[in-house]
Amino acid sequence: MSRRSGRDGAPLTAWVVLTGLLVVPVLVLGGWWAVARADNPTRAAAQVEAVVVPVTHSDVRAETGVTIKLGDAPGRAATTSAAGTVTSAPRVGAALDNGVEVLRVDDRPVRAMVSAAPPWRALAVGDSGPDVARLQEFLTTLGLYEGPVDGKFGPAVRRAVEQFNVEAGLGRAVAGFDPATVVWVGPTPTTVAEALVTEGTAVAPGVPVLSGPARHDAVVVLEPQGGIATSGDFGGAATLTVGAATVAYAPGSGSVDDAAAVEAVRAALAPATEGTARVAADQAREVAVVPASALVQGADGTLCVYGSPDEPPVEVAPVGGGVGSVQLGPDLPLTEVVSNPGRVGLETPCGS
């Protein structure tokens, strides 16, 4: 009986094996199809909702570190805010005081301005601040303004500026002050020691046009590459602090010349003759603050923020920053931004 059972079981075993070979692939394929048709929980989890946060506004004071040393400072370089072609160059030996013609750009005179700090913005009716007060003092020395030096650009200042602009070759009815019409030569009158441009030179805002005589016994301020403006908006006036000494400093001037200020810095550095200092803007500026993660850089280098994933981007230019945040201009046309744009689908790429 045992041999018979073995013979009868052989066909059964073959059928079992054959059935397994046919059924298992079907089950595997069926399972794969079912999984493929079902929602993928991993993929669903990878989708991130946009996190929208409010834009905040704050008043900040630009500040940066600089290296200073006592000694002779090179002649102060005076820069122009005008753009065009020099048609009359500065004359070596010329004494420069308020209103004296320094050079001509596109045949329009650009005149010297002597003040505690340089003009740093265009001014018009309604503006106010220390720079307006310096403009009032400038116009007073030219005999164009007789009102109070109150830092307010009112009708009397407007009339004086209009007359100044006529003399600057801008024509009548130009009621705003343009820094391109002057060259700031420093807090005191100076003499042209070297002309840095000649007739035919193309100039643009920030181009040095002349240098004054070397300054002896000064505090030389070594600003960062590109000037102190690369570290923030310092406006036209700042302070320099080293130890317990704080003295006035004109951003971009590269030195402190006032005898009392030099002695104060010398005492703070003693016995050393060089060291580090902090430069801080006199006037705070309003900025819009967003998370650093809100910025997106386009393929062309453009920086953008988004109000929502389906809105077009807004191009921005940072003016400062802190820990985890970026400061933008106060005119940012958004009240909130997407703080995680790199993890959500954006309708319009930055820089497109």
C-alpha positions, 0 to 999 in steps of 0.5 A: 500500500505504501508504494501505491500511495507514493504513486498516487501522490506524485500527480497531486504534488505536480499540480500543487507546484504548477498551481503555485507557479501560476497563482503567485505571480498573479497575486504579486502583480495584483498587489503591485497594481493595488498599491500603485492605485492607492494614495501614496502616504509618503508622497502625501506627507512630502507636500508642505503647506505654505507658511505665511507670516506677517512683515514687520517694520522697525527703526534700525540704526546702521552700525559696523566695525572699522579699523582706525589709526593715528597719523597722516591721512591722504587728501580727502577725495571728493566724489560727484553724484552727477552722471555724464561727461566732464566738459570742464575739469577741476583746476589744481590749486583752486580754493573751494568754498560754498558755491564755487564751481568745481567742474562741469558735467554735460556743460552744467556747473557742479558747485562745491558744498561745505557742510558737516556731512554730505547730501545723501538724498534728493530733497523736496517740499515736505522733507525734514531732517538734519540734511535739510538743515545743512541744505538751508545753511548752504543756501544761506551762505549763497544768499538765496535763503533767509529763513530759519535753519529748522530742518524743514523743506518749506515754501521758502526753501523751495524758492531758494532751491528753484533759483539755485537750480536755474544757476545750475543750468536745470532751468526754471520750475525745478523745485527739488534739490538734486545732490548731483548739482554739488560736490561735497568737499568736506566740513571746511573749505579746501584746495584742489591738490589733484584733479582726478578727471579730465575733459571727456571723462565719463562720470557716474555717481560715486566717482572721485573727481578731485582730492584735497591736500593731505591731512596731518595728525588725523584719525584715519578710518579704513572703511570696508571694501566698497565703502561704509555704505556696503554695511548699511544706510548711514545717511550723511552723518554718523559717530565713531566710537573707540573705548570711551570716546565718541566723535562725529564722523562723516561716512565715506570721508575716511578720516576725522580731522577735528583737533579735539576729536583726534585728541579724544581718540588718541587718549582712548587708544593710548598707548597704541596708535591704531585699533578698532572702532564702531561707526553708527549712523546718527539717524535710524531708518525704517526697514521691513523685516522678513525671515531669511528663509523667505528669500528666493534667489532666481537663476539670474541672481535676483532675490524675491519674496512671495506674498503667497505661492500663487502670486508673482514674486516681488524683487527685493534688495536687502539693506541689512539683516540679523539672526535669521532675518533680513531687512528690506526697504520700507516700501515693500508692497507686502504685509505678509510673506511665505516663509518656506517658499523652497518647500512649496509649489510656486506659480511664478519662478523668481527672476522670470 
